[in-house]
Amino acid sequence: MRLKLVKILAFLAFSGSVGQAQVEMKSPNSYGFESVKTVSCTPVKSQDRTGTCWSFATSSFLESEAIRMGYGPQDFSEMYVVRNVYKDKARNYVMRQGKANFSQGSLSHDLIRVIGDHGMVPESIYSGKLEGDKKHDHSEMSAVLKGMLDGVLKQKRLSKKWMKAFDAVVDTYLGVTPQQFTYKGKKYSANSYAEDMGLDANNYVNITSFTHHPFYKNFVLEIPDNYSNGSFYNLPIEDVQAIVENAINQGYSVAWDGDVSEKGFSSKNGIAIVPEDSEREDLFVNPGKEKIVTQEIRQEQFESYSTTDDHLMHLTGISRDKKGTKYFLIKNSWGEVSEYKGYLYMSETYLQLKTVAILVHKDAIPARIKNKMR
């Protein structure tokens, strides 16, 4: 997922214990947030200098799934999936003769697909960092890989060597992925570990909400990072919000994809709102009126590129401010950069306007909505 935010700081390393989604601390402003419902999740991480929020958000989502299913807190390797997606995107880019997206960004369904095809490994087995590396940084690697692929495309005829050469470059930067490994005294392959953790790619559903396609049907979402042409169920935005709320209330979490470029989005203050007056001085200090969001306004902003798929995060709870306004608690992947230790409170208005897509467990969808999906 490509970010419009340039500086991404990291302050928190994984502690190995469950971090409850509710952020029990006194509100640093006058919003007065109170938790309504939360889902257990693992501690906040940082994607550092990478555009891999999609992997961090979706891995965190699956770590909550593991807790929900009784497997206890896990630490899945974000970079194992990223490593496999780089290879997949390279093949797609070359086969499409460079007329495709090759970048660091992807979407939640790509991680789910990789797990179905290649399994998963723990972070302690494959971190994507070489000895001496303290942070993730894919800046140079990404540039080298893109240049290499463009060089390959200039050849009149492809050899069978280019993919091996590509793999060697990625291995140089991220390390070689293990074929077999021992974890907590048990021998695994990546596929057997994923199976042991109850990770089944068939359980998860992509959902979006736009009017240029019929509702309650699938379509391929036309955004740059959907390089693999993943299909999404298209639902009215009120159904999307109903799914999110039902998921949280039933103990499921949600992987969220949306736009974070608005004036009302502040990672520092830990708040995302759609204010009626975006110039008021106390924007992130006191709650105020927000704009009314309709399906038509959503569509306008999407088609004008005002809403783009900037960032993915992990939605883990529902809260209310002191005026009773509903908010969704979001776990970010930029380390502890907010006043809420890496979490944000996203108003339901922001969710209605700026959600591009969500990924949820199929059992988190209310029956009245699921029966309409075909």
ZIURZI-V65529 format. One record per helix or strand. SS is the DSSP state (H for helix, E for strand). FROM is the first residue (numbers start at 1). TO is the last residue. Records with the same first field share a line. If there is no record, write none. Layout:
SS = FROM-TO + FROM-TO
This chain:
E = 18-20 + 34-38 + 40-42 + 46-46 + 49-49 + 76-76 + 122-122 + 137-137 + 181-183 + 186-188 + 204-208 + 217-220 + 231-234 + 254-258 + 265-266 + 271-272 + 275-275 + 290-290 + 311-320 + 326-331 + 334-334 + 343-347 + 355-361
H = 53-68 + 78-95 + 108-118 + 139-153 + 162-174 + 190-196 + 201-203 + 237-249 + 295-303 + 348-354 + 362-364 + 367-370
